[in-house]
Amino acid sequence: MKLNKKKLIPYLVVIVPFVLALVLSDMMRSFYLKKVETCFNAAQEHSLNETILKRKESAELYVKEINLLFEKRYSKVEENAKKELKDRIDRAYKTARFIYEKYKGKKSNKNIKERIVDALGQMKYGADENYVFITDYRANSILLGTQNIEKKNLASYVDADYRSIILEEIQKVRRHKEGFLKTRDAKSKEEALIFVKDLGALHWFIGTSVKLQRKANEIKTQLKDIVQNLPTNKSNFILLFDENKNIISATKEQKKLHNNELKIIKTNLSKGSIWREKNLHDYYYFTAYSKSLNWYFVYGFKILDLNEQKLQKQKDLVKILQNESNFISKVSFVITLFVLMVSFFLSWRYKNLIQ
C-alpha cells in the first residue's frame, strides 16, 4: 500500500513541529531547572558552611574566655589564701593588743597572757575554729591552733622536706616581725601556707595556716558550679573532664548524648585546643586543655540544627525554586501551544493550496 504524499504532508506539518516544540521545551525546562537546582544546592551548602563557621568561631571564643576565667581564678589561690591568713592574724593581733593594753599595770603578766590565750582560742573565722596558734621564742607551744603537731614534739618537728618549720617561723618574726612560709606536712605531704606575726612585749608570736590544696579544691568546686549553670540551648552541650578524663561537670544538654558518644569524646581528649568534626554523627565539638587545673573543657553543637533565620532562608530558596519550575512549565506550555496553532494553520493553508 502506497502512501499518499499529498495527504501525509499536512499531518507532518502539524506533528513534526509539535514534537520538536515538545522536545525543545522539555530540554530547555530540564536545563534551566538543573541550573537553578545547582544554584540552590550551592547556596544551601554555602549557608550551612557559613553557619558552621560562625558557630565554630563563637565557640572557640566562648571556650577561651571560660578557660581564661578558670585560669585567672585558679592562679589566685595562693594570693587569696595569703589575704585570708593575714586577715585572720590581724584580727587576732588587734584582740591580743587590746587585752594587753587594757590590763597592763592592772593585772599580772601571767593573768594577761591567760586572757589572751582564752580570747584567741575562742576566735572563729567563718566555719573555722581555733585557727590561731601561739608560740614563744623557745619553740614552746602556748596555743596549738592549726598546728597539726603534738606540743611536746613542736621543737623537734620537721616537715616532708626535713625543714624545722618552728625555727624558720622564729627567724621570720625576729627579722621581719611578720611573714609567710610554705611547708609540706610530714605525713600527708600536703602543701600549707603559714603566716606569723610578732606580739611584741609578750615575747610571743602568733600564726595561722591553711592547706593550699583545700583552697584550690574550693575554687574548683566554684568552677564546676559555673559550668553547670552556663547558658546553653537544645543544640549545644558543655562538658568538663578532670585529669583522669572523668566527667566532673556538665550542662543539662549532656543527657542528649549517648554513652558511646561520651566515650568517643573521652577517648579523643588531648592536651591542646582542637576541633573534632568526624568523631560524632551530626556534631562538631571543640576541646581545650587547662594546664594549671589539668582539666579538659569541651563545647559541642549540632551541625544541622540551624537557627530560625537560616531555616527561613532555606524556605525562601525552596519557594523560589518552585516558582521558577512553575514559570518554566507555563512558558513551555505556551510555546508548545503556539507551535501547535502555527502548525494547524500551515496545514490548513497547505490543504487549500493543494485543492
Salt bridges, closest charged atoms under 4 A:
GLU50 OE1 - HIS46 NE2 3.92
GLU50 OE2 - LYS54 NZ 3.40
GLU50 OE1 - LYS310 NZ 3.90
GLU60 OE1 - LYS64 NZ 3.99
GLU78 OE2 - LYS82 NZ 3.85
GLU78 OE1 - LYS182 NZ 2.68
GLU84 OE2 - ARG88 NH2 2.78
GLU84 OE1 - LYS215 NZ 2.64
ASP90 OD2 - LYS86 NZ 3.48
ASP90 OD1 - LYS197 NZ 3.74
GLU101 OE2 - ARG97 NH2 3.05
GLU101 OE1 - LYS104 NZ 3.55
ASP128 OD2 - ARG88 NH2 2.84
ASP128 OD2 - ARG214 NH2 3.66
GLU129 OE2 - LYS124 NZ 3.55
ASP159 OD2 - ARG163 NH1 3.64
ASP161 OD1 - ARG184 NH2 2.72
GLU168 OE1 - ARG163 NH2 2.76
GLU178 OE1 - LYS197 NZ 3.39
GLU190 OE1 - LYS211 NZ 3.79
GLU191 OE2 - LYS182 NZ 3.98
ASP198 OD2 - LYS177 NZ 3.86
GLU218 OE2 - ARG214 NE 3.71
GLU218 OE1 - LYS215 NZ 3.12
GLU277 OE2 - LYS56 NZ 2.41
ASP282 OD2 - HIS281 NE2 3.30
